[in-house]
Amino acid sequence: MRHLMSPLDFSVEELDRLMNLAVDIEANPAKYAHACQGKKLATLFYEPSTRTRLSHEAAMLNLGGSVLGFSSAESSSAAKGESVSDTIRTVSCYADICAMRHPKEGAPMVACQHSSIPVINAGDGGHQHPTQTLTDLLTIRNLKGRLDNMVIGLCGDLKFGRTVHSLIHALVRYSGIKFILISPEELRLPGYMRFDVLDKGNIPYKEVVRLEDALPKLDLLYMTRVQKERFFNEEDYVRMKDFYILDSKKMELAPKDMYVLHPLPRVNEISVEVDNDPRAAYFKQTKYGVYIRMALILTLLNIEV
């Protein structure tokens, strides 16, 4: 039995197979429409979520399975003090596979240690968000035709952004990857990511404050929102939240083949006027999220079609 806690749980070869399966699912939906008939997915979401929860549920429903679960800690027995380990032991009696989002880093890891069903980490605090990373990799590969030899700009909340941390972990395994890290001083990529991942792997990167300085050099721009829920006080959040706003004028500085990704939800860091730019790929990204999660569910349940 396998779980997904981190993008590194799959080798590069396994990731390729997963993405190839997702591509086949997109091309042949009817072929997979009953693959999970009789199977149940439990969604245990201790934090608010739209895309991640609904895309897991859509993925299972598209495969002919069913879903059950809760969408906030307040509506679960966690409100009564139940531990994650007891919750997952209980849910293992009801479902065949589980997706968990939790505000505490490492909570899904605790769950998988006590689970008798596969557990998918659907986001744990500011730590990891592996299914978003799988979505990002599939999107990049489909749009650019490759996952190597690119200059990737990561912009916004690089300190607390779990999507950024997961994506860096995944992309450093491909050759010719360079990063431009775009953030204010207060939201820089954490030292452990810079030293233990980028420096240790001899991955070229540059840290800049101005988005305008980075745009002309990028193959891909990954925007993130400043996350209010990760800040300890309102004053710091208000000061940081409008630091970057990508608009049509800034997009004029970018190469014609530079795509813009965003894990969503956005607040105002991407102006709605950018939505009509053919390089805006964040809603395509959302669509690819369903296909890759369908592929992941099939893979973790060892179902071959």
Buried (B, 14 or more C-beta within 10 A) or exposed (E): EBBBBBBBEBEEEEBBEBBEBBBBBBEEEEEBEEBBEEBBBBBBBBBEBEBBBBBBBBBBBBBBBBBEBBBEBEEBEBEEEEBBBEBBBEBBEEBBBBBBBBBEEBBBBBBBEBBEBBBBBBBBBBBBBBBBBBBBBBBBBBBBEEBEEBBBBBBBBBBBBBBBBBBBBBBBBBEEBBBBBBBBEEBBBBEEBBEEBBEEEEBEBBBBBEBEEBBEBBBBBBBBBBBEEBBEEEEEBEBBBEBBBBEEEBBEBBBEEBBBBBBBEBEEBBBEEBEEBEBBBBEBBBEBBBBBBBBBBBBBBEBEB
